[in-house]
Amino acid sequence: GQFDGQDSDLTQSREPPGPKIRETPGDIRLEASANTVALHPSRDILVCGDVDGDVYAFSYSCTEGDNRELWSSGHHLKSCRQVRFSADGLKLFSVSRDKAIHLLDVERGQLVTRIRGAHESPINSLLLVDENILATGDDGGTLKVWDMRRGEAIMDLKHHEDYISDITVDQAKRILLTTSGDGTMGVFNIKRRRFELLSEYQSGDLTSVALMKRGRKVVCGSSEGTIYIFNWNGFGATSDRFAIKAESVDCIVPITDNIMCTASMDGYIRAINLLPNRVIGCIGQHVSEPIEELAKSWDSRFLVSCAHDQLIKFWDISSLYSMTVNEYRKRKKKDGRMKSLTKKALGDNDFFSGLVEETEKKEEKEEEEEDDSDSGSD
């Protein structure tokens, strides 16, 4: 036909296809299961610490095949339990079952300084309070606060009867909150360097602690699958509790003032709204593999998870920022499954995820029609 000439021109000028751009970076496969993952505060770099005590740094990218290992460091003698970047992204702190605190240089992964025998028991948790002050919690329930300029502990307090699972601090950097396997939340005043109080005992181990609602609420996860909610300054007793249909709530990452992501032993990552308390849906999963830690990327686009499957996975959480409560007033879909909030939430098969989206749109439309009569009191 008359277009033949043009066609052959087109084929000649066609460029080879460029690398595929993904919605999220691809999975990173590790040599051993990671206990901990942390994301750089201003660059597309992550660091993880594994059960062998090795620490790895990777750069990540949405360009297919572009994730790169930058360095690895094998200075810990036993399992690395937590890694954290300094706010400027130049230093990396790590703690281990070997009872040591290590400070690495992020650029090359070299050991700058270490505190051997920092605790009498294996160290389980780590929080950077500011550029000089860090807090560590151990398997026996001891909390220490360190001044890294002097390399010594300025607080050394044991008020928990079991391991310290997590530590957080308020924006004023005045109050440290700890959670413990003994079922309590601990409250410590760093400015006055003293213990304030323990909450009453909750059932199960408390696994994680985070601040929500601009610091007015404190949420704790538990090994029983309950989220306990405290008012700021009402640390003795919970103001509310919320049981989710999960084996456990092992980690919590705040996403917005009222939306958090939680990870569980069942391998699911859930997005949860606080007050009204709702499971919004599923962000992703490591298929039936317990998740060890979640972290948010510096630009807030991705949530990153590490689990017992030796994978680090990336999830697109951009949709969570614009969510409103009415969008998830209906708690469950008719078949009782969680709503999938990302294309990858129910698995990596694009064909099926496309199918899922279509049916969900249809169901949402039906639900909206039913909802018109429902005045939604929460």
SEKEGU-446801 format. One record per residue: x, y, z of N, C-alpha, C in turn; residue number from 1; residue in one letter. Coordinates in steps of 0.02 Angstrom, whole numbers, always signed. Atoms other than C-alpha are relative to their C-alpha. Example, Ala and Ser with C-alpha at 12.3 -4.5 7.8 and 13.67 -1.06 7.14 Angstrom:
<sites>
n.x,n.y,n.z,ca.x,ca.y,ca.z,c.x,c.y,c.z,pos,code
+45,-59,+0,+615,-225,+390,+45,+60,+0,1,A
-42,-59,-3,+684,-53,+357,-39,+55,+37,2,S
</sites>
This chain:
<sites>
n.x,n.y,n.z,ca.x,ca.y,ca.z,c.x,c.y,c.z,pos,code
+41,-60,+0,+0,+0,+0,+43,+62,+0,1,G
-35,-65,+9,+44,+183,-3,+45,+18,+60,2,Q
-41,-19,-58,+121,+183,+172,+65,-39,+4,3,F
-59,+43,-6,+258,+57,+132,+64,+38,+12,4,D
-63,-39,-6,+394,+186,+110,+8,+28,+70,5,G
-4,-29,-67,+352,+273,+273,+16,-54,+51,6,Q
-10,+54,-48,+346,+107,+362,+74,-19,+6,7,D
-69,+22,-3,+522,+58,+312,+43,+54,+33,8,S
-37,-53,-34,+585,+230,+368,-7,-8,+76,9,D
+13,+7,-72,+503,+201,+537,+42,-56,+30,10,L
-37,+56,-30,+584,+32,+562,+74,+16,+5,11,T
-72,-16,-4,+756,+99,+521,+15,+47,+58,12,Q
-17,-50,-51,+743,+245,+643,-19,-23,+70,13,S
+21,+23,-66,+672,+140,+785,+61,-15,+43,14,R
-58,+13,-44,+794,+140,+932,-11,-64,+38,15,E
+8,+60,-42,+830,-16,+1032,-35,+20,+65,16,P
+37,-19,-60,+714,-20,+1183,+48,+12,+59,17,P
-42,-15,-57,+791,+60,+1338,-16,-47,+58,18,G
+15,+44,-58,+797,-24,+1509,-70,+14,+26,19,P
+69,-6,-24,+627,-56,+1585,-1,+40,+65,20,K
+8,-38,-62,+571,+68,+1718,-57,-31,+39,21,I
+49,+33,-41,+479,-17,+1860,-36,+51,+45,22,R
+34,-44,-48,+352,+59,+1981,+38,+5,+66,23,E
-41,+2,-60,+465,+7,+2124,+65,-34,-18,24,T
-62,+38,+13,+645,-54,+2133,-14,-75,+7,25,P
+7,+73,-5,+664,-243,+2111,+22,-25,+68,26,G
-21,+31,-63,+689,-361,+2258,+76,-5,+3,27,D
-71,+12,-11,+863,-372,+2332,+5,-67,+37,28,I
-7,+67,-30,+913,-552,+2370,+65,-2,+41,29,R
-57,+0,-45,+1029,-575,+2519,+27,-71,+9,30,L
-30,+66,-13,+1147,-716,+2567,-25,-30,+66,31,E
+28,+24,-63,+1070,-727,+2741,-58,+47,+19,32,A
+59,-39,-19,+910,-665,+2822,+19,+64,+38,33,S
-15,-63,-34,+914,-481,+2875,-47,+11,+59,34,A
+40,-19,-59,+855,-428,+3048,-23,+71,-5,35,N
+10,-72,-4,+858,-245,+3007,+16,+32,-67,36,T
-13,-38,+61,+850,-122,+2863,-10,+74,+17,37,V
+6,-72,-11,+878,+67,+2865,+12,+36,-66,38,A
-6,-37,+63,+862,+196,+2726,+34,+66,+10,39,L
-38,-62,-3,+978,+341,+2692,-47,+61,+1,40,H
+46,-58,-7,+902,+511,+2739,-6,+44,-62,41,P
+6,-44,+58,+935,+593,+2569,+21,-31,-66,42,S
-20,+33,+62,+996,+465,+2441,-33,-68,-6,43,R
+31,+66,+11,+930,+304,+2363,+47,-56,+20,44,D
-47,+50,-27,+1037,+195,+2474,-33,-32,+61,45,I
+23,+33,-61,+990,+65,+2603,+55,-42,+29,46,L
-48,+43,-34,+1087,-33,+2731,-39,-53,+38,47,V
+33,+52,-40,+1040,-200,+2809,+53,-37,+40,48,C
-44,+40,-43,+1114,-307,+2947,-30,-70,+5,49,G
+28,+67,+4,+1098,-496,+2942,+18,-44,+60,50,D
-8,+46,-56,+1096,-647,+3058,+72,-24,+9,51,V
-71,+18,-6,+1280,-682,+3022,+43,+57,+28,52,D
-37,-57,-25,+1328,-509,+3084,+28,+45,-54,53,G
-25,-41,+56,+1366,-439,+2911,-47,+59,-13,54,D
+38,-60,+17,+1311,-265,+2861,+13,+15,-74,55,V
-6,-13,+72,+1276,-226,+2676,-31,+67,-17,56,Y
+31,-61,+27,+1245,-62,+2585,-16,-12,-74,57,A
+21,+6,+70,+1149,-57,+2420,-26,+68,-23,58,F
+38,-55,+30,+1095,+79,+2302,-58,-32,-35,59,S
+60,+29,+31,+919,+52,+2235,-27,+48,-52,60,Y
+25,-40,+56,+833,+112,+2077,-59,-35,-32,61,S
+57,+28,+36,+672,+89,+1979,+19,-24,-69,62,C
-22,+27,+65,+774,+53,+1824,+16,-73,+9,63,T
-8,+73,-5,+768,-135,+1796,+74,-18,+3,64,E
-69,+25,-4,+929,-220,+1852,+50,+50,+26,65,G
-46,-54,-20,+1002,-61,+1927,+15,+2,+75,66,D
-20,+3,-71,+1010,-108,+2113,+72,-23,+3,67,N
-71,+17,-4,+1194,-118,+2162,+23,-9,+72,68,R
-31,+4,-66,+1289,-181,+2313,+58,+49,+1,69,E
-53,-51,-4,+1403,-38,+2370,+58,-26,+42,70,L
-52,+29,-42,+1499,-124,+2510,-30,-49,+50,71,W
+23,+40,-56,+1488,-253,+2647,+53,+3,+54,72,S
-45,-6,-57,+1563,-255,+2821,-13,-58,+47,73,S
+9,+60,-42,+1593,-408,+2930,+29,+6,+69,74,G
-34,-10,-65,+1651,-333,+3094,-36,-29,+60,75,H
+35,+30,-58,+1513,-400,+3208,+13,-75,+2,76,H
-16,+71,-9,+1550,-572,+3280,-63,-43,+0,77,L
+64,+36,-1,+1365,-619,+3296,-53,+42,-34,78,K
+57,-31,+34,+1195,-572,+3225,-5,+76,+11,79,S
+9,-73,-4,+1173,-386,+3185,-75,+12,+10,80,C
+70,-6,-18,+1010,-333,+3267,-32,+65,-25,81,R
+29,-63,+24,+988,-152,+3211,+54,+44,-31,82,Q
-44,-50,+31,+1066,-24,+3094,-38,+66,-6,83,V
+32,-66,+6,+1031,+164,+3091,+49,+51,-29,84,R
-41,-54,+28,+1096,+311,+2987,-3,+61,+46,85,F
+2,-66,-31,+1146,+477,+3064,-43,+45,-44,86,S
+46,-44,+37,+1034,+622,+3011,+33,+29,-63,87,A
-34,-27,+60,+1167,+686,+2888,+17,-55,-50,88,D
-12,+55,+46,+1183,+513,+2810,+73,-20,-8,89,G
-72,+14,+8,+1372,+507,+2835,+23,-58,+43,90,L
-21,+52,-46,+1379,+384,+2980,-54,-53,+5,91,K
+46,+54,-11,+1301,+216,+3012,+17,-34,+67,92,L
-10,+34,-64,+1277,+141,+3185,-32,-69,-5,93,F
+30,+67,-1,+1247,-44,+3214,+10,-30,+70,94,S
-6,+36,-64,+1215,-153,+3368,-10,-74,-14,95,V
-2,+72,+14,+1234,-340,+3385,-10,-42,+62,96,S
+3,+51,-52,+1207,-495,+3485,+69,-7,+33,97,R
-68,+4,-29,+1397,-483,+3514,+13,+54,+52,98,D
-1,-51,-54,+1358,-338,+3637,+40,+62,-19,99,K
-41,-57,+22,+1454,-211,+3532,-43,+50,-39,100,A
+29,-54,+42,+1404,-43,+3456,+55,+19,-50,101,I
-50,-19,+51,+1492,-5,+3291,-22,+64,-36,102,H
+12,-59,+41,+1506,+159,+3197,+40,-8,-65,103,L
-32,+8,+66,+1541,+142,+3010,-7,+65,-39,104,L
+3,-56,+47,+1579,+271,+2878,-42,-23,-60,105,D
+48,+23,+51,+1436,+262,+2751,+30,-3,-70,106,V
-27,-4,+68,+1538,+308,+2598,+37,-65,-19,107,E
-39,+59,+17,+1656,+159,+2607,-14,-61,+44,108,R
+17,+56,-43,+1585,+51,+2746,+55,-19,+49,109,G
-56,+15,-45,+1742,+64,+2852,-19,+12,+73,110,Q
+13,-6,-72,+1738,+40,+3041,+38,+61,+26,111,L
-32,-61,-26,+1771,+210,+3122,+14,-9,+74,112,V
-10,+10,-72,+1746,+165,+3304,-47,-54,+24,113,T
+45,+50,-28,+1672,+28,+3412,+4,+3,+76,114,R
+1,+8,-73,+1618,+5,+3592,-13,-74,+12,115,I
+7,+71,-14,+1651,-176,+3638,-31,-9,+70,116,R
+30,+12,-66,+1551,-249,+3783,-41,+59,+24,117,G
+40,-59,-17,+1434,-99,+3779,-55,-18,+49,118,A
+51,+25,-47,+1303,-204,+3871,+24,-67,+27,119,H
-16,+67,-27,+1313,-359,+3980,-39,-54,-37,120,E
+40,+48,+39,+1177,-442,+3874,+1,+21,-74,121,S
+5,-18,+71,+1154,-449,+3684,-43,+63,-10,122,P
+37,-63,+13,+1097,-280,+3616,-53,-14,-53,123,I
+56,+16,+45,+928,-285,+3531,-25,+61,-38,124,N
+30,-58,+33,+877,-106,+3490,+45,+62,+6,125,S
-43,-59,+8,+954,+60,+3440,-42,+59,-23,126,L
+33,-61,+23,+891,+238,+3423,+52,+57,+1,127,L
-42,-60,+0,+988,+393,+3369,-43,+58,+23,128,L
+38,-56,-27,+926,+538,+3475,+20,+63,-38,129,V
-26,-55,+41,+1037,+669,+3391,+69,-20,-24,130,D
-64,+20,+31,+1209,+677,+3311,+50,-29,+50,131,E
-48,+25,-49,+1297,+638,+3475,-29,-52,+48,132,N
+31,+42,-52,+1172,+543,+3582,-36,-59,-31,133,I
+39,+57,+23,+1113,+366,+3552,-22,-43,+59,134,L
+28,+42,-52,+1006,+246,+3652,+1,-72,-24,135,A
-2,+72,+17,+1025,+56,+3657,-37,-39,+54,136,T
+37,+43,-47,+918,-79,+3737,+22,-72,-9,137,G
-27,+68,+7,+972,-257,+3776,-52,-54,+18,138,D
+43,+58,-10,+899,-431,+3796,-22,-9,+73,139,D
+18,+6,-71,+896,-415,+3986,-45,+55,+25,140,G
+44,-55,-21,+795,-254,+3990,+36,+64,+20,141,G
-38,-60,-18,+935,-128,+4018,-1,+50,-58,142,T
-3,-55,+48,+925,+41,+3929,+64,+40,+16,143,L
-57,-45,-10,+1085,+140,+3903,-5,+58,-50,144,K
-4,-58,+45,+1103,+315,+3831,+73,+22,-1,145,V
-71,-12,+10,+1273,+356,+3758,+13,+70,-27,146,W
-27,-60,+32,+1367,+517,+3725,+59,-22,-42,147,D
-52,+28,+43,+1469,+466,+3574,+63,+45,-3,148,M
-60,-42,-1,+1586,+616,+3594,+49,-28,+52,149,R
-43,+28,-53,+1649,+535,+3755,+5,-76,-4,150,R
+0,+73,+5,+1610,+356,+3704,-21,-34,+64,151,G
+22,+31,-62,+1525,+325,+3870,-74,+9,+13,152,E
+72,-2,-15,+1352,+293,+3942,-14,+55,+50,153,A
+21,-52,-48,+1267,+442,+4024,-63,-22,+38,154,I
+55,+31,-37,+1116,+336,+4075,+9,-75,-6,155,M
-6,+73,-1,+1118,+152,+4124,-53,-25,+49,156,D
+58,+12,-43,+948,+96,+4189,-33,-66,-17,157,L
+37,+62,+13,+862,-71,+4210,-66,+0,+37,158,K
+67,+1,-29,+675,-60,+4237,-45,-51,-33,159,H
+38,+52,+32,+613,-191,+4115,+25,-69,+22,160,H
-19,+68,-20,+612,-376,+4159,+16,-45,-59,161,E
-13,+41,+59,+635,-436,+3981,+29,+46,-54,162,D
-35,-36,+53,+715,-383,+3816,-35,+66,-19,163,Y
+27,-63,+26,+692,-204,+3751,-6,-8,-76,164,I
+13,+15,+71,+611,-223,+3580,+5,+61,-45,165,S
+0,-60,+42,+603,-43,+3521,+7,+62,+44,166,D
-11,-64,-36,+646,+137,+3571,-20,+56,-47,167,I
+13,-60,+40,+578,+303,+3511,+7,+61,+46,168,T
-10,-61,-39,+593,+485,+3565,-49,+53,-26,169,V
+46,-54,+22,+478,+638,+3560,+40,+52,-38,170,D
-33,-49,+42,+514,+785,+3447,+45,+47,+39,171,Q
-40,-44,-42,+582,+888,+3592,+64,-35,+23,172,A
-57,+41,-21,+711,+748,+3620,+7,+0,+76,173,K
+0,-3,-73,+662,+747,+3803,-20,-67,+30,174,R
+28,+62,-28,+564,+585,+3830,+16,-59,-45,175,I
-12,+62,+37,+624,+413,+3776,-54,-49,+21,176,L
+49,+53,-14,+493,+276,+3761,+30,-66,-23,177,L
-26,+67,+17,+541,+92,+3763,-58,-49,+2,178,T
+47,+55,-8,+440,-66,+3733,+40,-62,+16,179,T
-36,+58,-25,+483,-232,+3811,-40,-64,-7,180,S
+30,+66,-1,+449,-417,+3804,-36,-15,+65,181,G
+36,+10,-63,+386,-399,+3982,-72,+27,-3,182,D
+69,-24,+9,+227,-317,+3912,-11,+72,+23,183,G
+8,-70,-21,+262,-139,+3971,+34,+48,-48,184,T
-34,-55,+33,+308,+28,+3894,+36,+39,+55,185,M
-39,-39,-48,+447,+122,+3985,+6,+72,-21,186,G
-5,-72,+13,+459,+311,+3999,+61,+27,+37,187,V
-63,-25,-29,+629,+393,+4028,+10,+72,-21,188,F
-13,-70,+15,+677,+576,+4038,+75,+8,-14,189,N
-72,-5,+17,+841,+604,+3943,+29,+65,+28,190,I
-27,-64,-24,+858,+787,+3995,+19,-6,+74,191,K
-15,+8,-72,+849,+740,+4179,+36,-65,+15,192,R
-36,+63,-6,+932,+572,+4148,-30,-46,+53,193,R
+31,+42,-51,+805,+475,+4248,-58,-40,-29,194,R
+58,+41,+16,+671,+341,+4241,-62,+36,+25,195,F
+63,-30,-22,+492,+408,+4247,-51,-52,+22,196,E
+49,+51,-20,+372,+260,+4243,-3,-56,-51,197,L
+18,+54,+45,+319,+94,+4168,-76,+1,-7,198,L
+72,+6,+9,+147,+73,+4092,-23,-63,+37,199,S
+25,+64,-27,+33,-62,+4161,+16,-55,-51,200,E
-16,+56,+44,+63,-236,+4089,-55,-11,-51,201,Y
+48,+20,+52,-20,-278,+3923,+10,-74,-13,202,Q
-10,+72,+12,-48,-455,+3864,+48,-9,-59,203,S
-51,+12,+52,+96,-524,+3760,+59,+47,+6,204,G
-59,-44,+2,+264,-444,+3722,-20,+64,-37,205,D
+5,-61,+41,+263,-262,+3667,+60,-1,-47,206,L
-51,+11,+52,+361,-264,+3504,+26,+64,-31,207,T
-17,-59,+40,+364,-87,+3438,-36,+60,+30,208,S
+32,-61,-26,+325,+94,+3482,+11,+56,-51,209,V
-4,-55,+47,+288,+246,+3374,-46,+57,+22,210,A
+42,-58,-15,+217,+422,+3390,-44,+17,-59,211,L
+48,-17,+54,+62,+470,+3291,-37,+63,+20,212,M
+42,-59,-14,-59,+618,+3279,+42,+57,+29,213,K
-46,-55,-19,+82,+748,+3291,+25,-8,+72,214,R
-28,+12,-66,+148,+665,+3449,-52,-2,+56,215,G
+51,+2,-53,-19,+667,+3541,-19,-71,+19,216,R
+16,+70,-14,-37,+477,+3531,+63,-43,-7,217,K
-55,+49,+5,+85,+335,+3562,-32,-67,-15,218,V
+27,+66,+17,+52,+167,+3480,+54,-53,+12,219,V
-45,+56,-11,+130,+1,+3531,-29,-62,-32,220,C
+21,+64,+29,+122,-162,+3435,+12,-55,+51,221,G
-12,+56,-46,+110,-328,+3524,+2,-66,-37,222,S
-8,+66,+29,+150,-510,+3491,-67,-35,-7,223,S
+66,+31,+5,-36,-548,+3510,-42,+29,-57,224,E
+38,-29,+55,-88,-441,+3361,-44,+58,+20,225,G
+38,-59,-24,-156,-295,+3463,+44,+62,-5,226,T
-34,-65,-3,-110,-112,+3443,-27,+37,+61,227,I
+20,-37,-61,-113,-20,+3610,+13,+74,-12,228,Y
-5,-72,+12,-142,+168,+3606,+2,+37,+66,229,I
-6,-41,-60,-85,+289,+3741,-7,+73,-19,230,F
-3,-73,+9,-117,+476,+3756,+69,+22,+23,231,N
-64,-29,-23,+43,+579,+3769,-12,+25,+72,232,W
+6,-16,-71,+72,+602,+3956,-51,-42,+38,233,N
+44,+47,-36,-57,+467,+3994,+32,-69,-6,234,G
-40,+59,+16,+79,+335,+3992,-15,-60,+44,235,F
+13,+55,-46,+15,+230,+4138,-47,-51,-29,236,G
+52,+46,+25,-139,+157,+4054,-19,+17,-71,237,A
+18,-12,+70,-194,+135,+3874,-66,+38,-4,238,T
+63,-36,+10,-329,+252,+3808,-45,-41,-46,239,S
+38,+37,+49,-381,+127,+3676,+42,-60,-22,240,D
-37,+56,+28,-335,-40,+3599,-37,-23,-62,241,R
+28,+16,+65,-364,-111,+3428,+31,-67,-21,242,F
-26,+66,+20,-348,-297,+3384,-8,-7,-75,243,A
+6,+11,+72,-308,-332,+3202,+5,-76,-11,244,I
+0,+72,+13,-329,-503,+3122,+68,-21,-25,245,K
-68,+18,+18,-144,-539,+3123,+29,-39,+58,246,A
-31,+39,-54,-36,-661,+3220,+35,+47,+49,247,E
-40,-45,-42,+65,-514,+3285,+5,+67,-36,248,S
-20,-63,+31,+111,-333,+3257,+72,+10,+22,249,V
-70,+1,-19,+300,-336,+3252,+37,+65,-12,250,D
-31,-66,+9,+345,-166,+3183,-52,+48,-26,251,C
+46,-54,+19,+258,+0,+3153,+41,+56,-30,252,I
-31,-59,+29,+309,+139,+3035,-54,+52,-14,253,V
+49,-53,+14,+210,+303,+3038,+9,+24,-72,254,P
-4,-24,+69,+166,+360,+2861,-27,+72,-3,255,I
+28,-67,-7,+52,+510,+2894,-17,+9,+74,256,T
+20,-10,-69,-18,+585,+3055,-46,-55,+26,257,D
+45,+52,-25,-150,+450,+3062,+4,-67,-36,258,N
-7,+65,+33,-93,+311,+2945,+69,-28,+15,259,I
-64,+34,-13,+41,+184,+2993,+0,-65,-39,260,M
-6,+67,+29,+107,+27,+2913,+28,-46,+53,261,C
-22,+48,-50,+129,-128,+3019,+21,-64,-37,262,T
-20,+64,+29,+217,-293,+2984,-9,-54,+53,263,A
+20,+53,-45,+178,-461,+3056,+36,-65,-17,264,S
-26,+68,+9,+236,-642,+3077,-33,-33,-61,265,M
+35,+34,+54,+107,-689,+2944,+24,+24,-69,266,D
-30,-22,+63,+209,-596,+2811,-37,+58,-33,267,G
+38,-55,+30,+79,-460,+2777,+22,+68,+27,268,Y
-10,-70,-21,+111,-273,+2779,-68,+34,-7,269,I
+66,-30,-1,-48,-183,+2828,+6,+75,+7,270,R
+7,-72,-12,-93,+1,+2813,-59,+7,+48,271,A
+50,-6,-52,-191,+52,+2967,-13,+73,+16,272,I
+18,-67,-20,-286,+210,+3008,-12,+1,+75,273,N
+8,-8,-72,-284,+273,+3187,-57,+50,+12,274,L
+56,-43,-20,-446,+346,+3258,-35,+33,-59,275,L
+28,+66,-16,-558,+285,+3182,+50,-56,-17,276,P
-48,+54,+8,-459,+123,+3201,-24,-49,-54,277,N
+21,+41,+57,-465,+30,+3036,+61,-30,-33,278,R
-50,+26,+47,-360,-88,+2934,-22,+24,-69,279,V
+19,-27,+65,-361,+4,+2768,+9,-54,-53,280,I
-12,+52,+49,-286,-140,+2672,+72,-24,+1,281,G
-65,+32,+3,-130,-234,+2619,+46,+38,-48,282,C
-51,-35,+40,+26,-144,+2555,+42,-51,-38,283,I
-42,+50,+32,+121,-303,+2517,+10,-59,+46,284,G
-13,+58,-42,+182,-469,+2581,+64,-36,-20,285,Q
-52,+50,+11,+328,-588,+2599,-39,-64,+13,286,H
+50,+53,-7,+227,-745,+2568,+15,-46,+60,287,V
-5,+38,-63,+204,-825,+2741,+70,-3,+31,288,S
-66,-5,-32,+377,-768,+2798,-3,+57,+49,289,E
+1,-55,-49,+393,-667,+2959,+42,+60,-23,290,P
-35,-61,+20,+443,-486,+2924,+37,+27,+61,291,I
-41,-24,-56,+584,-418,+3032,-4,+76,+8,292,E
+1,-72,-9,+582,-233,+2993,-27,+35,-63,293,E
+25,-44,+53,+500,-95,+2890,+37,+65,+5,294,L
-30,-67,-1,+577,+71,+2839,-28,+39,-59,295,A
+29,-44,+51,+521,+220,+2736,+58,+34,-37,296,K
-53,-33,+38,+626,+294,+2595,+1,+76,+14,297,S
-9,-72,-17,+692,+473,+2612,-53,+44,-34,298,W
+49,-41,+36,+568,+538,+2482,-72,-23,+14,299,D
+66,+26,-22,+423,+441,+2564,-38,-37,-55,300,S
+34,+36,+54,+383,+352,+2400,-7,-74,+15,301,R
-2,+73,-9,+430,+177,+2456,+2,-19,+73,302,F
-10,+34,-63,+410,+67,+2605,+43,-60,-17,303,L
-46,+54,+13,+548,-62,+2618,-7,-51,+56,304,V
+9,+52,-51,+534,-229,+2708,+55,-53,-8,305,S
-45,+57,+3,+655,-369,+2754,-32,-56,+41,306,C
+34,+57,-31,+597,-544,+2802,+43,-62,-2,307,A
-38,+63,-4,+650,-723,+2831,+12,-33,-67,308,H
-12,+28,+67,+643,-759,+2643,+65,+26,-31,309,D
-64,-28,+23,+812,-666,+2629,-9,+51,-56,310,Q
+12,-52,+50,+731,-533,+2520,-11,+67,+33,311,L
+21,-68,-17,+720,-345,+2535,-47,+20,-55,312,I
+51,-18,+49,+561,-286,+2449,-20,+72,+7,313,K
+20,-71,+3,+499,-114,+2398,-74,+4,-17,314,F
+72,-8,+11,+317,-57,+2403,-15,+74,-12,315,W
+18,-69,+16,+241,+99,+2327,-55,+23,+48,316,D
+50,-23,-50,+152,+194,+2468,-28,+69,-17,317,I
+21,-69,+16,+116,+356,+2373,-76,+10,+6,318,S
+73,-7,-3,-72,+319,+2372,-25,+15,+71,319,S
+24,-8,-70,-81,+325,+2563,-6,+73,+20,320,L
-1,-69,-23,-47,+511,+2574,-64,+38,-13,321,Y
+60,-38,+17,-209,+564,+2493,-64,-35,+23,322,S
+60,+38,-21,-324,+438,+2577,-42,+39,+51,323,M
+45,-29,-51,-476,+497,+2673,-38,-57,+32,324,T
+30,+54,-38,-570,+399,+2803,-60,-32,-36,325,V
+59,+31,+33,-729,+376,+2699,+20,-53,-49,326,N
-21,+49,+51,-627,+280,+2572,+5,-69,+30,327,E
-5,+68,-28,-610,+137,+2696,-46,-9,+59,328,Y
+49,+10,-53,-763,+151,+2805,-23,-72,+2,329,R
+18,+71,+5,-816,-19,+2742,+63,-39,+19,330,K
-62,+29,-25,-694,-123,+2841,+27,-55,-46,331,R
-24,+58,+38,-688,-277,+2730,-37,-7,-65,332,K
+35,+18,+61,-727,-337,+2559,-46,-58,+17,333,K
+52,+51,-16,-873,-458,+2548,+30,-68,+14,334,K
-28,+67,-12,-759,-610,+2541,+47,+0,+60,335,D
-41,-1,-61,-668,-553,+2699,+74,+12,-12,336,G
-71,-12,+13,-502,-523,+2610,+16,+73,+10,337,R
-20,-70,-4,-402,-366,+2639,+2,+30,-69,338,M
-5,-36,+63,-409,-236,+2503,+74,+7,-17,339,K
-70,-9,+18,-246,-231,+2405,+11,+72,-21,340,S
-12,-72,+10,-172,-55,+2403,+55,+13,-50,341,L
-53,-9,+51,-28,-85,+2282,-10,-55,-51,342,T
+7,+52,+52,-17,-181,+2120,+33,-65,+20,343,K
-37,+61,-18,+106,-301,+2199,-26,-33,+63,344,K
+19,+22,-67,+9,-326,+2361,-17,-74,+4,345,A
+21,+70,-3,-61,-496,+2315,+47,-47,-38,346,L
-48,+42,+37,+91,-559,+2221,+26,+38,-60,347,G
-35,-37,+53,+200,-513,+2074,-29,-10,-69,348,D
+26,+15,+66,+92,-578,+1933,-43,+58,-26,349,N
+35,-59,+26,+41,-425,+1832,-69,-15,-27,350,D
+65,+17,+30,-99,-515,+1743,-53,-2,+55,351,F
+50,+7,-53,-185,-560,+1906,-11,+66,+36,352,F
+11,-62,-36,-154,-393,+1989,-44,+47,-40,353,S
+44,-40,+42,-235,-308,+1840,-72,-22,+8,354,G
+66,+29,-8,-382,-424,+1859,-30,+21,+67,355,L
+23,-18,-68,-393,-388,+2046,-24,+72,+0,356,V
+20,-71,+0,-397,-201,+2015,-68,+11,-32,357,E
+64,-8,+35,-539,-216,+1891,-58,-20,+46,358,E
+56,+23,-42,-647,-319,+2010,-9,+46,+59,359,T
+7,-45,-57,-608,-201,+2152,-36,+63,-18,360,E
+34,-61,+21,-663,-50,+2053,-75,-12,-3,361,K
+70,+17,+6,-826,-139,+2017,-31,-5,+70,362,K
+27,+9,-68,-849,-187,+2200,-7,+67,+35,363,E
+3,-65,-33,-808,-10,+2258,-61,+38,-24,364,E
+57,-35,+28,-941,+58,+2140,-64,-26,+33,365,K
+60,+29,-32,-1068,-64,+2212,-5,+23,+72,366,E
+1,-20,-70,-1016,-19,+2388,-22,+72,+8,367,E
+19,-71,-3,-1032,+167,+2354,-75,+7,-6,368,E
+72,-4,+8,-1208,+139,+2294,-36,-20,+65,369,E
+30,+21,-64,-1248,+45,+2455,+13,+53,+54,370,E
-20,-46,-53,-1157,+176,+2559,-41,+64,+3,371,D
+36,-65,+2,-1266,+321,+2504,-48,+7,+59,372,D
+49,-4,-54,-1392,+275,+2638,+33,-3,+69,373,S
-34,+15,-63,-1259,+245,+2771,+36,+64,+24,374,D
-26,-65,-22,-1215,+397,+2876,+68,-4,+35,375,S
-69,+9,-24,-1051,+323,+2940,+17,+34,+65,376,G
-17,-32,-64,-1040,+362,+3125,+61,-33,+27,377,S
-61,+28,-30,-865,+339,+3192,+26,+47,+54,378,D
</sites>
